Amino acid sequence: MSNSTSHQRNSPWVLLRQQIAQTFSESELKTICFDLGIDFEELGQGNKTNQIIELIRLGQRQGRLADLRSAIADARPHLSWPTLEVLQASPNETYPETISTPIKFSREEQLAQRNRQTMLAKVKAYWVDGVLANSLHSKVIPLDMERNPGAVTRPRPWDMLWQVKDQQPQPLPPGTRIIDRFQYTAGEALLILGEPGSGKTTMLLELAGDLLAWAEKNETLRIPVVFNLSSWASKQLPLTDWLMAELKTLYLIPKKTAQTWVEQDDILPLLDGLDEVAEAQRGACIQAINEYRTKQGTPLVVCSRTADYEAMGRKLVLSDALILRPLTPHQINDYLLAGGPALDGVRLGLQEDEVLQEMAQSPLMLSIMAVAYRDQAPEQFTSTNLDERGRQLFATYMQRQLRQRQKDEREDPATTLRQLTYLAQQMTTHEQTIFLIERLQPTWLPTPAQQRRYRWLVGVVVELVFGLLYGLGVGLVGGLALGRALGLALGLMTGGLALGLAGGLAGALDDIKPMEKASWSRRHTSGQDVFIGLVVGLGVGLGVGLGGELVELKITPNEGIKNSAQNAIRVGLVFGLVFGLGGVLGGALGVGVGELGVGLGGALGGALGVGLGVGLFSGGGLAVIQHYSLRFLLYRYSYLPFNLVPFLDLAAERLILQRVGGGYRFVHRLLQDYLAGLDGQS
């Protein structure tokens, strides 16, 4: 790279252009221009980068860099703008009108663009292709909506003047699309309300699909990302911190990238399931959302059941609210007619059953009926209780899906139902809407005795693994002096009992924490720099992921544990080589084990075994042992099958679960609630 190109890239002008481009969307740039009295069209019709360059040039030509600094500082008060201060202090330095060398994107900018495109593809694969395209609805029903502005508090003071007059629900024209209403509010913030099963999530995912299509074509638009609020209650973090954690857990986004996206408002959160937050924490969740909106000003969308939202006693500070209306008899009849003769029995049954007619006003329950009663008439029930009839309908649906889609005669529908019931109960207990296999924790074992057995099992496995590594090192290398059998026995007794049991029992008490990426903090600088440098150097050479923030399109179940196993092997090899080298040096100097007569080989073998063990467990191996020990006990107690992925995939084929990237969710929260309420032993 030439010195002139390097100087140009590091000049305050280029740094300022990059910071503005990474911080503001095109719509926000238009707002800044409006505040400065600048016609946005004067910046030309080029891309975003050229428009920013022209804005900076215009600010300097007019002597208004101070005004520009004030405008962007007001828009992002939590960020500093050192480059603007440098330019204000150097009024004679101007942005070059012509650039001899074309502006090249830095490696960081190229990586950011690639990560953005990958994330757009990932959200689309998870939610649009994975959930929306595989929903229960064989035919999407156009849902009618009405505005309900009184459900929210307007964010701007002048909006309050209209809010008193603008409280009553206002029906929207049939065929109105959610994207049209989101555009109408200038993309600010929207609340979607509706009864259980009314289509709120479907509406949210349709909006996500439209926003993704726009964002793919316009790099200045935010990345729409679907989140489920049910997991917020467990730690009750500020919404920015929770969004970062969910990006890392569900979407496998590196921590630094997730932090950048959230802090720079590159994410457009689509928040589903406010009503799925634990009831005692819902008010606090609304407060967290409102604080996020007040501080960040980021557009977002929130979904909630109407009754649960009204019972919370406080309102979200958003721009507008929509309520999904129940299906009309005409919509229900059109849906069933589109299903052909197979749904004639359902259509005729509805004419004679008023309770069934009321249930069919829900798109979810209508879809469940279409599957459960396909090619047959609905059962005759004497109960007129709507909740009881709903449970009977779900029971019929589960029975039909488990039996009629049975692939193997050895499959036992009762066992499958019991295991799905256990899954639903544990997901509800642990406030999960999306089940990730790597999120399994010892608390999924329901009794204290079972959890004690888990701790014991992890301790034994760690003892055996550590002992074997140490013993093999001493026995196979140091066996020149002692004999392999004696060396192996010595290793098992010393390394296994002393190191394995202690490490196993200590680690087993903690949560299972997969290590998806091996890293080393650069803050560790001391007199041990030579040793650390050797470890890091060997790690890089062996392919240990010690850096990089590349977002990968991973949609494989249990990815976290698989990555932990790979990292454990890599880090174990690094530490094994380093400790082995230390053993050679120690043995050659006649210290440690060498003084006991084992000799140089014994020192090398013991150190190699210890190094492998330390590396394996510090690099993610302990999480792997914990995870599969827990999986074994869940299988041993007949809670879940050991091989979870085929079981979960089969449930997805049977339209009981849906695949969401590397995770799974029930086709609807109502089905999860129904199964969670069953007695798994009956």
C-alpha positions as CSV (number, residue, x, y, z in Angstrom):
1,M,0.0,0.0,0.0
2,S,1.4,3.4,-1.0
3,N,2.0,6.1,1.7
4,S,-0.5,8.4,-0.1
5,T,-3.2,5.9,0.0
6,S,-2.5,5.0,3.7
7,H,-2.5,8.7,4.6
8,Q,-5.8,9.3,2.7
9,R,-7.5,6.4,4.5
10,N,-6.3,7.6,7.9
11,S,-7.1,11.3,7.3
12,P,-9.8,12.9,9.6
13,W,-12.0,13.3,6.5
14,V,-12.1,9.6,5.7
15,L,-12.5,8.7,9.4
16,L,-15.4,11.1,9.7
17,R,-17.1,9.8,6.6
18,Q,-16.8,6.2,7.9
19,Q,-18.2,7.1,11.3
20,I,-21.2,8.9,9.9
21,A,-21.8,6.1,7.4
22,Q,-21.7,3.4,10.2
23,T,-23.9,5.5,12.6
24,F,-26.7,7.0,10.6
25,S,-29.3,5.6,8.1
26,E,-30.4,7.5,5.0
27,S,-33.6,8.6,6.7
28,E,-31.6,10.0,9.7
29,L,-29.3,11.9,7.3
30,K,-32.3,13.5,5.8
31,T,-33.4,14.6,9.3
32,I,-30.0,16.0,10.0
33,C,-30.1,18.0,6.7
34,F,-33.6,19.3,7.5
35,D,-32.4,20.4,11.0
36,L,-29.5,22.3,9.3
37,G,-31.7,23.8,6.7
38,I,-29.9,21.9,3.9
39,D,-31.9,20.4,1.0
40,F,-31.0,16.7,0.9
41,E,-31.4,16.7,-2.8
42,E,-28.4,19.1,-3.1
43,L,-26.2,16.1,-2.0
44,G,-26.9,14.4,-5.3
45,Q,-28.4,11.1,-6.2
46,G,-25.4,8.9,-5.6
47,N,-24.9,6.3,-3.0
48,K,-24.8,7.0,0.7
49,T,-21.0,7.4,0.8
50,N,-21.0,10.1,-1.8
51,Q,-23.9,11.9,-0.1
52,I,-22.0,12.0,3.2
53,I,-18.9,13.3,1.4
54,E,-20.9,16.1,-0.2
55,L,-22.6,16.9,3.2
56,I,-19.1,17.3,4.8
57,R,-17.8,19.5,1.9
58,L,-21.0,21.6,2.0
59,G,-20.5,22.1,5.8
60,Q,-17.0,23.3,5.4
61,R,-17.7,25.5,2.4
62,Q,-20.4,27.3,4.4
63,G,-18.3,27.4,7.6
64,R,-20.9,25.2,9.3
65,L,-18.8,22.3,10.6
66,A,-19.8,23.4,14.2
67,D,-23.5,23.2,13.2
68,L,-22.9,19.8,11.7
69,R,-21.1,18.6,14.8
70,S,-24.0,19.8,17.0
71,A,-26.6,18.1,14.8
72,I,-25.0,14.7,14.8
73,A,-24.0,15.0,18.4
74,D,-27.7,15.7,19.3
75,A,-28.7,12.6,17.3
76,R,-26.2,10.4,19.0
77,P,-25.4,12.0,22.4
78,H,-23.7,8.8,23.7
79,L,-21.0,8.9,20.9
80,S,-17.9,11.1,20.7
81,W,-16.8,12.8,17.4
82,P,-13.1,13.5,17.7
83,T,-12.5,13.8,14.0
84,L,-14.9,16.8,13.8
85,E,-13.0,18.5,16.6
86,V,-9.8,18.0,14.7
87,L,-11.3,19.5,11.6
88,Q,-12.7,22.5,13.4
89,A,-9.3,23.1,14.8
90,S,-7.8,23.0,11.3
91,P,-10.0,25.3,9.2
92,N,-7.5,25.5,6.4
93,E,-7.7,21.8,5.7
94,T,-10.5,21.0,3.2
95,Y,-12.0,17.8,1.9
96,P,-10.3,17.1,-1.5
97,E,-12.5,17.9,-4.4
98,T,-10.8,15.2,-6.5
99,I,-9.2,12.0,-5.3
100,S,-6.4,10.6,-7.3
101,T,-6.9,7.1,-5.8
102,P,-10.4,5.7,-5.7
103,I,-11.7,5.3,-2.1
104,K,-11.3,1.7,-1.1
105,F,-13.3,0.1,1.6
106,S,-11.1,-1.0,4.5
107,R,-11.0,-4.6,5.6
108,E,-13.3,-3.7,8.5
109,E,-15.8,-2.1,6.2
110,Q,-15.7,-5.1,3.9
111,L,-16.2,-7.4,6.8
112,A,-19.1,-5.3,8.1
113,Q,-20.8,-5.4,4.7
114,R,-20.4,-9.2,4.5
115,N,-21.7,-9.6,8.0
116,R,-24.7,-7.5,7.2
117,Q,-25.6,-9.6,4.2
118,T,-25.1,-12.8,6.1
119,M,-27.3,-11.6,8.9
120,L,-30.1,-10.7,6.5
121,A,-29.9,-14.2,5.0
122,K,-29.9,-15.7,8.4
123,V,-33.0,-13.9,9.6
124,K,-34.8,-14.8,6.4
125,A,-33.7,-18.5,6.7
126,Y,-34.8,-18.6,10.4
127,W,-38.1,-16.9,10.3
128,V,-39.5,-16.4,6.7
129,D,-38.3,-19.7,5.1
130,G,-38.2,-21.7,8.4
131,V,-41.3,-20.6,10.3
132,L,-43.6,-18.5,8.1
133,A,-43.3,-20.9,5.1
134,N,-43.9,-23.9,7.3
135,S,-46.8,-22.6,9.4
136,L,-50.1,-24.4,10.0
137,H,-51.8,-22.2,7.6
138,S,-52.2,-24.0,4.3
139,K,-53.5,-20.8,2.9
140,V,-52.7,-17.4,4.3
141,I,-55.8,-15.6,5.4
142,P,-55.8,-11.8,4.9
143,L,-56.4,-10.4,8.4
144,D,-58.5,-7.3,9.0
145,M,-57.0,-4.7,11.3
146,E,-58.0,-1.6,13.2
147,R,-55.9,1.2,14.6
148,N,-56.0,1.7,18.4
149,P,-53.8,4.7,19.1
150,G,-55.1,4.9,22.7
151,A,-53.2,1.7,23.5
152,V,-49.8,3.5,23.4
153,T,-48.3,6.7,24.6
154,R,-47.0,8.9,21.8
155,P,-43.3,9.7,22.1
156,R,-43.3,13.4,21.1
157,P,-44.8,16.1,23.2
158,W,-46.8,17.6,20.3
159,D,-48.4,14.2,19.7
160,M,-50.1,14.5,23.0
161,L,-52.2,17.3,21.6
162,W,-53.8,14.8,19.2
163,Q,-53.9,11.8,21.5
164,V,-57.0,13.1,23.5
165,K,-59.0,13.2,20.2
166,D,-57.4,10.1,18.8
167,Q,-58.4,7.4,21.3
168,Q,-61.1,5.3,19.6
169,P,-60.3,2.3,17.5
170,Q,-60.5,3.0,13.7
171,P,-61.1,0.1,11.3
172,L,-58.7,0.0,8.4
173,P,-59.7,-0.8,4.8
174,P,-59.8,-4.6,4.1
175,G,-56.6,-5.8,2.5
176,T,-54.4,-3.2,4.3
177,R,-50.9,-4.7,4.7
178,I,-48.8,-4.3,7.9
179,I,-45.9,-2.9,5.9
180,D,-48.2,-0.1,4.7
181,R,-49.0,0.9,8.3
182,F,-45.3,0.7,9.4
183,Q,-44.5,3.1,6.5
184,Y,-47.3,5.3,7.6
185,T,-45.7,5.8,11.0
186,A,-42.4,6.7,9.3
187,G,-40.9,3.4,10.4
188,E,-40.9,4.6,14.1
189,A,-42.5,2.1,16.3
190,L,-45.6,-0.1,16.3
191,L,-47.6,-2.3,18.7
192,I,-49.5,-5.3,17.3
193,L,-52.3,-6.5,19.6
194,G,-54.7,-9.4,19.2
195,E,-56.4,-12.4,20.9
196,P,-54.5,-15.7,21.4
197,G,-54.1,-17.3,18.0
198,S,-55.2,-14.2,16.1
199,G,-52.1,-14.2,13.8
200,K,-49.9,-11.7,15.6
201,T,-46.7,-13.6,15.0
202,T,-47.7,-14.4,11.4
203,M,-48.3,-10.6,10.8
204,L,-44.9,-9.8,12.4
205,L,-43.1,-12.3,10.2
206,E,-44.8,-11.0,7.1
207,L,-43.5,-7.5,8.1
208,A,-40.1,-9.0,8.6
209,G,-40.1,-10.5,5.1
210,D,-41.0,-7.1,3.5
211,L,-38.4,-5.3,5.6
212,L,-35.7,-7.9,4.7
213,A,-36.4,-7.4,1.0
214,W,-36.0,-3.6,1.4
215,A,-32.8,-4.0,3.5
216,E,-31.2,-6.3,0.9
217,K,-31.6,-3.6,-1.7
218,N,-30.6,-0.6,0.4
219,E,-27.6,-0.9,2.7
220,T,-28.6,2.2,4.7
221,L,-31.7,0.5,6.1
222,R,-31.5,-1.3,9.5
223,I,-31.4,-5.1,9.8
224,P,-34.8,-6.4,10.9
225,V,-34.3,-9.1,13.5
226,V,-36.9,-11.2,15.3
227,F,-36.6,-11.6,19.1
228,N,-38.9,-13.3,21.6
229,L,-39.3,-11.5,24.8
230,S,-40.0,-14.6,26.9
231,S,-36.3,-14.9,27.8
232,W,-36.0,-11.3,29.0
233,A,-37.5,-12.1,32.5
234,S,-34.7,-14.5,33.5
235,K,-32.1,-11.7,34.0
236,Q,-34.1,-8.5,33.4
237,L,-31.2,-6.8,31.6
238,P,-31.4,-3.4,30.0
239,L,-32.8,-4.0,26.5
240,T,-29.5,-3.2,24.8
241,D,-27.7,-5.8,26.8
242,W,-30.5,-8.3,26.3
243,L,-30.5,-7.8,22.5
244,M,-26.7,-8.3,22.4
245,A,-27.1,-11.6,24.4
246,E,-29.9,-12.9,22.2
247,L,-27.9,-12.1,19.0
248,K,-25.0,-14.1,20.4
249,T,-27.2,-17.0,21.7
250,L,-29.8,-17.4,19.0
251,Y,-28.1,-16.1,15.9
252,L,-24.4,-16.9,16.9
253,I,-23.3,-13.4,16.3
254,P,-19.8,-12.6,17.8
255,K,-20.0,-10.4,20.9
256,K,-18.1,-7.4,19.4
257,T,-20.3,-7.4,16.3
258,A,-23.5,-7.7,18.3
259,Q,-22.4,-4.8,20.5
260,T,-21.6,-2.6,17.5
261,W,-24.9,-3.4,15.8
262,V,-27.0,-2.6,18.9
263,E,-25.0,0.5,20.0
264,Q,-25.0,2.0,16.5
265,D,-28.7,1.3,15.9
266,D,-28.1,-1.1,13.0
267,I,-30.8,-3.4,14.3
268,L,-34.5,-3.0,13.9
269,P,-35.9,-5.2,16.7
270,L,-39.1,-7.1,16.0
271,L,-40.2,-8.1,19.6
272,D,-42.6,-11.0,19.8
273,G,-44.3,-12.3,22.9
274,L,-44.6,-9.5,25.4
275,D,-47.4,-11.5,27.0
276,E,-45.0,-14.5,27.3
277,V,-42.8,-12.6,29.8
278,A,-43.5,-13.9,33.3
279,E,-46.5,-12.0,34.6
280,A,-44.6,-10.4,37.6
281,Q,-41.9,-9.0,35.3
282,R,-44.1,-7.6,32.4
283,G,-44.3,-4.1,33.8
284,A,-40.5,-4.0,34.2
285,C,-40.2,-5.3,30.6
286,I,-42.4,-2.4,29.3
287,Q,-40.2,0.0,31.3
288,A,-37.0,-1.5,29.7
289,I,-38.5,-1.1,26.2
290,N,-39.6,2.5,26.9
291,E,-36.1,3.4,28.3
292,Y,-34.5,1.8,25.2
293,R,-36.8,3.9,22.9
294,T,-36.1,7.1,24.9
295,K,-32.3,6.6,24.8
296,Q,-31.8,5.0,21.4
297,G,-34.8,6.3,19.4
298,T,-34.6,3.1,17.4
299,P,-37.7,1.9,15.4
300,L,-39.2,-1.3,16.7
301,V,-42.3,-3.5,16.7
302,V,-43.8,-5.2,19.7
303,C,-46.5,-8.0,19.7
304,S,-48.8,-8.9,22.7
305,R,-52.1,-10.4,23.5
306,T,-54.6,-7.7,24.0
307,A,-56.0,-8.7,27.4
308,D,-52.5,-9.3,28.9
309,Y,-51.3,-5.9,27.6
310,E,-54.3,-4.1,29.0
311,A,-53.8,-5.8,32.4
312,M,-50.2,-4.6,32.7
313,G,-51.3,-1.2,33.9
314,R,-48.8,0.8,31.8
315,K,-48.4,1.7,28.2
316,L,-45.5,1.4,25.7
317,V,-44.2,4.7,24.3
318,L,-44.7,3.9,20.6
319,S,-46.1,5.7,17.6
320,D,-49.2,3.6,16.9
321,A,-51.0,0.4,17.7
322,L,-52.9,-2.1,15.6
323,I,-55.5,-4.7,16.7
324,L,-56.1,-7.8,14.6
325,R,-59.8,-8.5,14.3
326,P,-61.5,-11.9,14.5
327,L,-62.2,-13.7,11.3
328,T,-65.6,-13.1,9.8
329,P,-68.0,-16.0,8.8
330,H,-67.2,-15.1,5.2
331,Q,-63.4,-15.4,5.7
332,I,-63.9,-18.7,7.5
333,N,-66.1,-20.1,4.8
334,D,-63.7,-19.0,2.0
335,Y,-60.8,-20.7,3.8
336,L,-62.6,-24.0,4.2
337,L,-63.9,-23.9,0.6
338,A,-60.3,-23.4,-0.6
339,G,-59.4,-26.7,1.2
340,G,-61.7,-28.7,-1.1
341,P,-63.9,-31.7,-0.2
342,A,-61.6,-32.8,2.5
343,L,-62.9,-29.9,4.7
344,D,-66.6,-30.3,3.9
345,G,-67.1,-32.1,7.2
346,V,-65.6,-29.2,9.1
347,R,-67.7,-26.7,7.2
348,L,-70.9,-28.6,7.9
349,G,-70.0,-29.1,11.5
350,L,-69.5,-25.4,12.1
351,Q,-73.0,-24.7,10.9
352,E,-74.4,-26.8,13.8
353,D,-72.0,-25.9,16.6
354,E,-72.0,-22.3,17.9
355,V,-69.0,-23.0,20.2
356,L,-67.0,-24.3,17.2
357,Q,-68.0,-21.2,15.3
358,E,-66.6,-18.9,18.0
359,M,-63.3,-21.0,18.1
360,A,-63.0,-20.7,14.3
361,Q,-62.8,-16.9,14.5
362,S,-59.1,-17.5,15.5
363,P,-56.9,-18.2,12.5
364,L,-54.9,-20.7,14.6
365,M,-57.8,-22.7,15.8
366,L,-59.3,-22.7,12.3
367,S,-56.0,-24.1,11.0
368,I,-55.9,-26.7,13.8
369,M,-59.5,-27.8,12.9
370,A,-58.5,-28.1,9.2
371,V,-55.7,-30.5,10.1
372,A,-57.4,-32.4,13.0
373,Y,-60.8,-33.0,11.2
374,R,-59.5,-33.4,7.6
375,D,-61.7,-35.9,5.8
376,Q,-64.0,-36.3,8.8
377,A,-66.6,-34.4,10.7
378,P,-65.8,-32.7,14.0
379,E,-66.5,-34.8,17.2
380,Q,-69.7,-34.2,19.0
381,F,-68.9,-32.6,22.4
382,T,-71.4,-31.8,25.1
383,S,-69.2,-29.1,26.8
384,T,-69.9,-25.5,25.9
385,N,-66.9,-24.2,27.7
386,L,-64.5,-22.6,25.2
387,D,-61.3,-23.5,27.0
388,E,-62.4,-27.1,27.5
389,R,-63.3,-27.4,23.8
390,G,-59.9,-25.9,22.9
391,R,-58.1,-28.6,24.9
392,Q,-60.2,-31.3,23.3
393,L,-59.3,-29.9,19.9
394,F,-55.6,-29.9,20.7
395,A,-55.9,-33.5,22.0
396,T,-57.4,-34.6,18.7
397,Y,-54.8,-32.7,16.7
398,M,-51.9,-34.4,18.6
399,Q,-53.5,-37.8,18.3
400,R,-53.9,-37.5,14.6
401,Q,-50.4,-36.0,14.0
402,L,-48.7,-38.7,16.1
403,R,-50.5,-41.7,14.6
404,Q,-51.3,-40.9,11.0
405,R,-47.7,-39.7,10.3
406,Q,-46.1,-42.6,12.0
407,K,-43.1,-43.8,10.0
408,D,-42.0,-46.8,12.0
409,E,-44.1,-49.4,13.7
410,R,-41.7,-49.3,16.6
411,E,-42.6,-45.7,17.3
412,D,-44.8,-45.4,20.4
413,P,-47.1,-42.4,20.1
414,A,-47.7,-42.4,23.9
415,T,-43.9,-42.2,24.5
416,T,-43.5,-39.4,22.0
417,L,-46.4,-37.5,23.6
418,R,-44.9,-37.9,27.0
419,Q,-41.5,-36.6,25.8
420,L,-43.1,-33.6,24.0
421,T,-45.1,-32.9,27.2
422,Y,-41.8,-32.9,29.2
423,L,-40.2,-30.6,26.6
424,A,-43.1,-28.1,26.8
425,Q,-43.1,-28.2,30.6
426,Q,-39.4,-27.5,30.9
427,M,-39.5,-24.8,28.2
428,T,-42.3,-23.1,30.1
429,T,-40.5,-23.4,33.4
430,H,-37.3,-22.0,32.0
431,E,-39.2,-19.2,30.2
432,Q,-38.2,-20.4,26.7
433,T,-40.1,-20.1,23.5
434,I,-37.2,-21.4,21.3
435,F,-35.5,-24.6,22.4
436,L,-31.8,-24.8,21.7
437,I,-30.2,-28.1,22.5
438,E,-27.0,-26.4,23.8
439,R,-29.2,-24.5,26.3
440,L,-29.9,-27.6,28.3
441,Q,-29.0,-27.1,31.9
442,P,-28.9,-29.4,35.0
443,T,-32.1,-27.8,36.3
444,W,-34.0,-29.7,33.6
445,L,-33.6,-32.7,35.9
446,P,-36.6,-32.1,38.2
447,T,-35.6,-33.7,41.5
448,P,-32.6,-32.9,43.8
449,A,-31.6,-36.6,43.7
450,Q,-31.3,-36.6,40.0
451,Q,-29.3,-33.4,40.0
452,R,-26.9,-35.0,42.6
453,R,-26.5,-38.0,40.3
454,Y,-25.6,-35.6,37.5
455,R,-22.9,-34.0,39.6
456,W,-21.5,-37.3,40.5
457,L,-21.5,-38.6,36.9
458,V,-19.7,-35.4,35.6
459,G,-17.1,-35.8,38.3
460,V,-16.5,-39.5,37.4
461,V,-16.2,-38.8,33.7
462,V,-13.8,-35.9,34.2
463,E,-11.8,-38.1,36.5
464,L,-11.5,-40.8,33.9
465,V,-10.7,-38.5,31.0
466,F,-8.1,-36.6,33.0
467,G,-6.6,-39.7,34.5
468,L,-6.4,-41.5,31.1
469,L,-4.7,-38.5,29.5
470,Y,-2.2,-38.2,32.4
471,G,-1.8,-42.0,32.6
472,L,-1.2,-42.5,28.9
473,G,1.3,-39.7,28.9
474,V,3.3,-41.3,31.8
475,G,2.7,-44.9,30.7
476,L,3.4,-44.6,27.0
477,V,6.3,-42.1,27.2
478,G,7.7,-42.7,30.7
479,G,7.1,-46.4,30.4
480,L,10.6,-46.8,29.1
481,A,11.6,-46.6,32.8
482,L,8.6,-48.0,34.6
483,G,6.8,-50.2,32.1
484,R,3.6,-49.1,30.4
485,A,1.2,-50.8,32.7
486,L,2.7,-49.4,35.9
487,G,3.0,-45.9,34.3
488,L,-0.7,-46.0,33.3
489,A,-1.7,-47.1,36.8
490,L,0.4,-44.4,38.3
491,G,-1.2,-41.8,36.0
492,L,-4.7,-42.9,36.8
493,M,-4.1,-42.8,40.6
494,T,-2.3,-39.5,40.7
495,G,-3.6,-37.5,37.8
496,G,-7.1,-39.0,37.8
497,L,-7.9,-38.9,41.4
498,A,-6.2,-35.7,42.4
499,L,-6.9,-33.5,39.3
500,G,-9.9,-35.1,37.7
501,L,-12.2,-35.5,40.7
502,A,-11.4,-32.0,42.0
503,G,-12.0,-30.4,38.6
504,G,-15.0,-32.4,37.9
505,L,-16.9,-31.7,41.1
506,A,-16.0,-28.0,41.0
507,G,-17.1,-27.5,37.4
508,A,-20.3,-29.7,37.6
509,L,-21.9,-27.3,40.0
510,D,-21.8,-24.5,37.5
511,D,-24.1,-23.9,34.5
512,I,-23.2,-25.5,31.3
513,K,-21.3,-22.8,29.3
514,P,-20.4,-23.8,25.8
515,M,-17.2,-22.2,24.4
516,E,-18.0,-21.5,20.8
517,K,-14.9,-19.6,20.1
518,A,-11.4,-19.9,21.7
519,S,-9.9,-16.5,22.5
520,W,-7.1,-14.9,24.5
521,S,-7.4,-11.4,25.9
522,R,-4.6,-9.1,25.0
523,R,-4.8,-7.5,28.4
524,H,-2.8,-10.4,29.8
525,T,0.7,-8.8,29.6
526,S,3.1,-9.6,32.4
527,G,6.3,-11.4,33.0
528,Q,4.7,-14.5,31.4
529,D,4.6,-12.9,28.0
530,V,7.0,-15.4,26.5
531,F,5.0,-18.4,27.6
532,I,1.7,-16.8,26.5
533,G,3.2,-15.8,23.2
534,L,4.2,-19.4,22.6
535,V,0.7,-20.7,23.5
536,V,-1.0,-18.1,21.3
537,G,1.4,-18.7,18.4
538,L,0.8,-22.4,18.5
539,G,-2.9,-21.8,18.8
540,V,-2.9,-19.7,15.7
541,G,-0.9,-22.2,13.8
542,L,-3.3,-25.0,14.7
543,G,-6.3,-22.9,13.7
544,V,-7.6,-21.9,17.1
545,G,-10.1,-19.0,16.6
546,L,-8.2,-16.3,18.4
547,G,-9.8,-13.4,16.6
548,G,-12.0,-12.3,13.8
549,E,-15.6,-11.2,13.9
550,L,-17.0,-13.0,10.8
551,V,-20.7,-13.8,11.0
552,E,-21.4,-17.3,9.6
553,L,-24.6,-18.6,8.3
554,K,-25.0,-21.5,10.7
555,I,-28.3,-23.3,11.2
556,T,-27.1,-26.6,12.6
557,P,-28.8,-27.8,15.8
558,N,-26.4,-28.0,18.9
559,E,-23.8,-25.8,17.2
560,G,-22.6,-24.5,20.5
561,I,-21.6,-27.9,21.8
562,K,-20.1,-28.9,18.5
563,N,-17.9,-25.8,18.5
564,S,-16.9,-26.4,22.1
565,A,-15.7,-29.9,21.2
566,Q,-13.6,-28.6,18.3
567,N,-12.1,-25.8,20.4
568,A,-11.4,-28.3,23.2
569,I,-9.3,-30.5,20.9
570,R,-7.4,-27.5,19.4
571,V,-6.7,-25.9,22.7
572,G,-5.8,-29.3,24.3
573,L,-3.2,-29.9,21.6
574,V,-1.7,-26.4,22.2
575,F,-1.4,-26.9,26.0
576,G,-0.3,-30.4,25.6
577,L,2.6,-29.4,23.4
578,V,3.6,-26.5,25.6
579,F,3.4,-28.5,28.9
580,G,5.3,-31.3,27.1
581,L,8.0,-29.0,26.2
582,G,8.2,-27.8,29.8
583,G,8.4,-31.4,30.9
584,V,11.3,-32.0,28.6
585,L,13.2,-29.0,30.0
586,G,12.3,-30.0,33.6
587,G,13.4,-33.6,33.1
588,A,16.7,-32.5,31.4
589,L,17.5,-30.3,34.4
590,G,16.8,-33.2,36.8
591,V,13.9,-31.6,38.6
592,G,10.3,-32.8,39.3
593,V,9.5,-36.3,38.3
594,G,13.0,-36.9,36.9
595,E,14.3,-36.9,40.5
596,L,12.0,-39.8,41.3
597,G,13.6,-42.0,38.7
598,V,11.0,-41.8,36.1
599,G,13.5,-39.9,33.9
600,L,13.1,-37.5,31.0
601,G,10.4,-39.6,29.4
602,G,8.2,-39.6,32.5
603,A,8.5,-35.8,32.8
604,L,7.6,-35.4,29.2
605,G,4.7,-37.8,29.4
606,G,3.2,-36.4,32.6
607,A,3.5,-32.9,31.5
608,L,2.0,-33.8,28.1
609,G,-1.0,-35.5,29.8
610,V,-1.5,-32.6,32.2
611,G,-1.3,-30.1,29.3
612,L,-3.8,-32.0,27.2
613,G,-6.2,-32.2,30.2
614,V,-5.9,-28.5,31.1
615,G,-6.3,-27.5,27.5
616,L,-9.3,-29.7,26.9
617,F,-11.2,-28.5,29.9
618,S,-10.3,-24.8,29.6
619,G,-11.1,-24.9,25.9
620,G,-14.7,-26.2,26.2
621,G,-14.2,-29.9,26.9
622,L,-15.9,-29.6,30.3
623,A,-19.0,-28.2,28.7
624,V,-19.1,-31.1,26.3
625,I,-18.8,-33.6,29.2
626,Q,-21.5,-31.8,31.2
627,H,-23.8,-31.6,28.2
628,Y,-23.7,-35.3,27.3
629,S,-23.8,-36.4,30.9
630,L,-27.0,-34.5,31.2
631,R,-28.3,-35.9,27.9
632,F,-27.6,-39.4,29.1
633,L,-29.5,-38.9,32.4
634,L,-32.5,-37.3,30.6
635,Y,-32.6,-40.4,28.4
636,R,-32.0,-42.7,31.4
637,Y,-35.0,-41.3,33.3
638,S,-37.1,-41.5,30.1
639,Y,-37.6,-37.7,29.8
640,L,-36.1,-37.3,26.3
641,P,-34.4,-39.5,23.7
642,F,-30.6,-39.3,23.8
643,N,-30.5,-38.6,20.0
644,L,-32.5,-35.3,20.1
645,V,-32.2,-34.0,16.6
646,P,-34.1,-36.8,14.8
647,F,-36.8,-36.6,17.5
648,L,-37.2,-32.8,17.1
649,D,-37.0,-33.0,13.3
650,L,-39.7,-35.6,13.3
651,A,-41.9,-33.4,15.5
652,A,-41.4,-30.6,13.0
653,E,-42.4,-32.8,10.1
654,R,-45.6,-33.6,12.0
655,L,-46.4,-29.8,12.4
656,I,-45.9,-30.0,16.2
657,L,-42.6,-28.1,16.2
658,Q,-41.0,-25.6,13.9
659,R,-37.4,-25.3,13.1
660,V,-35.9,-21.9,13.8
661,G,-32.3,-21.9,12.7
662,G,-30.5,-24.3,15.1
663,G,-33.5,-24.2,17.5
664,Y,-37.1,-25.4,17.7
665,R,-40.4,-23.9,18.8
666,F,-43.9,-25.2,19.1
667,V,-46.1,-24.2,16.2
668,H,-47.9,-21.9,18.6
669,R,-47.6,-20.9,22.2
670,L,-51.1,-22.2,22.8
671,L,-50.0,-25.7,21.9
672,Q,-47.0,-25.5,24.2
673,D,-49.3,-24.3,27.0
674,Y,-51.7,-27.2,26.3
675,L,-48.9,-29.8,26.5
676,A,-47.3,-28.2,29.5
677,G,-50.6,-28.5,31.3
678,L,-50.7,-32.3,30.8
679,D,-49.7,-34.9,33.3
680,G,-46.7,-36.5,31.6
681,Q,-47.1,-39.8,33.5
682,S,-50.7,-40.4,32.6
